């Protein structure tokens, strides 16, 4: 996610607790969706779609933080 911001992400993960929590939550949701889609974890289509929407909202928040931090 956002490979062009790899250095900034690394820096924010260690200096910004809120950013680190968002980043970890996004990764956890991504893993859960992958597990549900592959069948290793139970989940309905509606549950998967709901998790994807939550993941997208978090990604938008992460991007907003990256944009703000990059402009500083």
Buried (B, 14 or more C-beta within 10 A) or exposed (E): EEEEBEEBBEEBBEEBEEBBEBBEBBEEBBEBBEEBEEEEEEBEEEEBEEBBEBBEEBBEBBEEBBEEBEEE
